[in-house]
Amino acid sequence: MKIESKQENNVGIIHIKGKLIGAPETDDLHECVDKFLHQQIKQVIIDLKDVEWMGSVGLGALMRDLVTVCHAGGEFLVANPSDKVMNLFKITKLSGVVKTFPGVKEAMQYLNKHHEQGLKNN
């Protein structure tokens, strides 16, 4: 598995390629999320476009990072989940917990709109 991360408009984007099935892959994912949070980047998009498969440990890692980001007052979004991953979310009843988007662009648009609405309400 390979992980690439970048920052765009104060949003951390993590692109995962390969299989997300266990350590050390999940450790690398946690390190990326923690790095963003230490930089005060609290909006994180996980791009699963090139994830071939995710096992229960990988799913647990995503949930751990979701909780970590949310407890820091941030937003955790998943982009480009495959049909297999979406099915995994549905089977585990996490489809109502994980915010998913067809692509990174759509996730960014959601964050921009959500941020603008927050500014209007303040």
C-alpha positions in Angstrom: 0.0 0.0 0.0 1.1 3.5 -0.7 -0.1 6.7 1.0 0.3 10.2 -0.4 -0.8 13.3 1.4 -1.2 17.0 0.4 -2.7 20.1 1.7 -5.1 22.2 -0.4 -7.0 25.2 0.9 -6.4 24.2 4.6 -7.8 20.7 3.8 -5.7 17.6 4.3 -6.1 15.1 1.5 -4.8 11.5 1.9 -4.7 9.3 -1.2 -4.4 5.6 -0.5 -3.3 3.1 -3.2 -3.5 -0.7 -2.8 -5.0 -2.7 0.0 -5.8 -1.3 3.5 -5.8 -4.4 5.5 -3.5 -4.0 8.5 -0.3 -2.7 10.0 2.0 -1.1 8.9 -0.4 0.5 6.4 -2.9 1.6 9.1 0.0 3.1 11.2 1.0 5.2 8.2 -2.6 6.4 7.8 -2.7 7.4 11.5 0.6 9.3 11.1 -0.7 11.3 8.2 -3.9 12.3 10.1 -2.0 13.1 13.2 0.4 15.3 11.2 -2.4 17.3 9.7 -4.0 17.8 13.1 -0.7 19.0 14.6 -0.6 21.5 11.8 -4.1 22.7 12.7 -5.6 21.2 9.6 -8.8 19.8 10.9 -10.6 19.0 7.6 -9.4 15.6 6.2 -10.5 13.8 3.0 -9.5 10.2 2.6 -9.3 9.4 -1.1 -10.0 5.7 -1.7 -10.0 5.8 -5.5 -7.2 3.3 -5.8 -8.0 1.1 -2.8 -8.4 -2.5 -4.0 -9.7 -3.9 -0.8 -10.2 -2.9 2.8 -10.2 -5.4 5.6 -11.7 -5.1 9.1 -8.4 -3.7 10.5 -8.4 -1.0 7.7 -12.1 -0.2 8.5 -11.2 0.1 12.1 -8.3 2.4 11.3 -10.6 4.7 9.3 -13.1 4.8 12.2 -10.3 5.6 14.7 -9.1 8.5 12.5 -12.7 9.7 12.0 -13.2 9.8 15.8 -9.8 11.5 16.2 -10.6 14.2 13.7 -14.1 14.8 15.0 -12.8 15.1 18.6 -10.4 17.7 17.4 -13.4 19.7 16.1 -12.8 18.7 12.4 -14.5 17.0 9.5 -13.5 13.6 8.2 -14.7 12.7 4.7 -14.2 9.7 2.4 -14.0 10.2 -1.4 -14.1 7.7 -4.2 -15.1 4.6 -2.2 -15.4 1.5 -4.4 -18.6 -0.5 -4.5 -16.9 -3.1 -2.3 -16.0 -0.5 0.3 -19.4 1.0 0.2 -20.9 -2.4 0.7 -18.5 -2.9 3.7 -19.8 0.4 5.2 -23.4 -0.7 4.7 -22.9 -4.2 6.2 -21.2 -2.7 9.2 -23.9 0.0 9.5 -21.3 2.7 9.1 -22.8 4.2 6.0 -24.7 6.6 8.2 -21.6 7.6 10.1 -19.1 8.0 7.3 -19.7 11.0 5.0 -18.8 9.7 1.5 -18.5 11.5 -1.8 -18.0 10.3 -5.4 -14.8 12.3 -5.7 -12.4 14.6 -3.9 -13.8 17.6 -5.9 -17.3 16.9 -4.4 -15.9 16.5 -0.9 -14.1 19.8 -1.3 -17.3 21.5 -2.5 -19.1 20.1 0.5 -16.4 21.5 2.9 -16.5 24.9 1.2 -20.3 25.1 1.4 -20.3 23.9 5.0 -17.7 26.5 5.9 -19.6 29.3 4.2 -22.8 28.3 6.0 -20.9 28.3 9.3 -19.6 31.9 8.7 -23.1 33.1 7.9 -24.4 31.6 11.2 -21.8 33.3 13.3 
